[in-house]
Amino acid sequence: MRGPRGGRFLLGGLLALVLMALFFRGVEWHALLSALRSAHPGYLGGVLVTTLVTYAARSWRWGDLLAPLVKVRFGRLFSATIVGFMTGLFIPRAGEVVRPYLIARRQGIRTSAAFASIILERLVDLLTVLALFGLYLYVLPLPEAQTRGTLLGVLKAAGGFAGLAALGVLALLVAFHLKAERAMALIDRALAWLPRRLAYPLSQGLRSFGAGLAVLQEPPAHLLKIFGQSLIVWFSIAFGIWFNNSAFGIELPFHSSFLIIGFLTVGVAVPTPGMVGGFHESYLLALTQAYGVDKHTAAAAGIVLHALSNLPVLVLGLLWLGGEGLTLGKVANMTDDKDPDPEDKQS
């Protein structure tokens, strides 16, 4: 792999190695293996089930985010979602390109419009995670195992700041959609300095992106439905974490998963292949620093949760990749700033 793509992949791989070195630092292998062997298979089966429920709920919600633009059957959404997230395990952030491409290609809409639904999905996810995080910190009783002190204060401050930032981004997207013509007039004026072969596709792409935000003008009932679907997505993820903890004898109440989700949200944002390292280290920190769990047990639980929450996506995604007319090589090209949908650039 050469060029910018190879450099990014190499950097991501090195970062993953560093994080995994931190993850395993001080871990005794015999104690880790002993903790892995002690895992309860019934609870681990629950992790697999919640993983499938999570992706089914994501697909259902994505259909409602796209509804003002196009009606897409659930099977099509589920396949595109699984394949998109699977490619992200090999090439960081690939799913954000692959998913809108797969829908746009077969549904007759522009890729940039479908991409807007992914931006909204990410924003809705962030707002839901922050809502659960705030519920844990400010409303629900703290578990007995929860450490008090500086960490709690830092978490509250970080959660409040992130919440304000997410609401600010949402306000900007709403304003861009509602005042699209005025915004595009300003953008077109700025793009006028560029050659037409560059300015025109950029302008058209931004117009399509604005159209893709149409769901923001849907009736309140539709928006509430999307929020309800988001709760299903994240409660399913929370149940997966709780099942995983229970499999290793980590006795924490269900709502402790809301705090762990907050840690994992930061960890998986680190651009490493397969979320390796960032996921593991953030899960380990949550269990050991927030709840005082033994490091060997926490490390074993982190390894298994990462594996089981990705295994169904990996298997199904590889099975369906060819059926979507893709290869991992083509996906790598798409994420290397090569246009996946030439129709978006036709004049």
Buried (B, 14 or more C-beta within 10 A) or exposed (E): EEEEBEEBBEEBBEBBEEBBEBBBEEBEEEBBEEBBEEBEEEBBEBBBBBBBBBBBBBBBBBBBBBBBBBEBEEEBBBBBBBBBBBBBBBBBEBBBBBBBBBBBBBBEBBBBBBBBBBBBBEBBBBBBBBBBBBEBBEEBEBBEBBEEEEEBEEBBEEBBEBBEEBBEBBEEBEEBBBEBEEBBEEBBEEBEEEEEEEBBBBBBBBBBBBBBBBBBEBEEEBBEBBEEBBBBBBBBBBBBBBBBBBBBBBEBBBBBBBBBBBBBBBBBEBBBBBBBBBBBBBBBBBBBEBBEBBBBBBBBBBBBBBEBBBEBBBEBBBEBBEEBEBEBEBBBBBBBEEBBBEEBEEE
